[in-house]
Amino acid sequence: MIVLSILGSLAAIGVLCWLLFTLAVFALPFFLGLTAGSWAYGSGAGWLGAGAVGLVAAGATFGIGQLMLAVVRPLWLKLLVVLAFVAPAVAAGYAATHGIVKHTLPSETWQLVFSGVGAIAVGIVAFVRLTALIPSEPPGRGITRA
């Protein structure tokens, strides 16, 4: 029975980590949607209105980010857009990893070390996923023909 509970816990942690890596790209839209929804609820919009405002804000954030990655030409500006999406993913990775390791490691030093490693791993995954979304240049574009 104990073995089954340990295996179940490991499976749950594995699923949560997979979700974290998969959804890391959406950390910025989630945070902005949550902030906009909280603001709308605080201003008297109610649960339904706050949810709608949050969903619209999150969708608009993701859509504008994708549009900027597709339209913007300078590489440094594309990198800036990608880093704007990666920074909240790193914060979410740190918080999620710290939430897991604080229950398994007694040493605060090792908790911070593993949390930092988790934040870096989530940041790298988010960076790779976002750079994969950048459309490549069509062949021959940027080459001057005489």
SULRARA-V31729 format. One record per helix or strand of 2 or more residues. SS is the DSSP state (2 for helix, 1 for strand). FROM is the first residue (numbers start at 0). TO is the last residue. Records with the same first field share a line. If there is no record, write none. Layout:
# SULRARA-V31729
SS = FROM-TO / FROM-TO
This chain:
# SULRARA-V31729
2 = 1-41 / 45-70 / 74-100 / 107-131
